[in-house]
Amino acid sequence: MSKVQRSEQDRREQLFLVRIWWEPSAATSTGAWRGRVEDVTSGARSYFAAMPDLVAFIDEQLNVDNAPGT
């Protein structure tokens, strides 16, 4: 088996759909960015209001039952 064939077999991909929108606030004159991220493979979803929450969700999904060979 060539190195190219081996690397293609070892390669894993994960697809995430991220939606971000501006949500005005009725209580104040400002608003905030909000978002939703979905792991397309598993269907798991999470809403977030800050980038660390988005990154944490993606990190969690990449480590849940996705170890090579599982």
N, C-alpha and C positions, 0 to 999 in steps of 0.2 A: 504494500500500500504506500502510495507517495505521500509526501508531507502535505500537499494540497488536499488530497482526499481525506487525510486524517484530520486536518484542521477544519474542514467543512463538516465532518461528522461530530467533532467536539464542540462546534459552535452552537450556542444556544441563543435564542432571541425571545424577548418578551415585549409585548405591545401594550402601551398605556395610552388612553385617551384622556386628555386634560382639557377641561372647559373652564374658562375664567370670565367673570362678568362683574360689572359695577353695580353695587346694590346701594341705592340711596337710603338714607336714614330719615324716618319721619320725625324722630325725636330731636335731631340736630340738622343743621344746614349742610352737613357733610355726609359722606357715605364711606363705603369701604369695598375693596376688591374681595371677591369671594370666588371659590372654585370647587370643582369636583374632579376627582381622578378615578378612572376605572381601569382595572386590570382586564383587558379584553379576553385573555385566555380563561381566567377563572370566573370573571363576572363580579369580583369583589370591588366595592366602591367606597369612597371616603370623601367627605366634604372638608374643605380647609379654608382658613382665613389668613394663613401665613405660610411662607415657603418651607420652613422647617417641617410643618405638618405634611406637606406634599412629599418632601424628600423621605420622611420617616415611613410613610405609607409605601412608597416605591421600594425602599430598602427592605421593609418587612415582606412584601410580596416576592421579592427576588430571593429571599431566604427561606420561604415556606415551601417545604416539600419540593424544592427545585435543585437540590444538590445533584451533581452529575451522577447518573446511574439510578436515579429514583423514578 
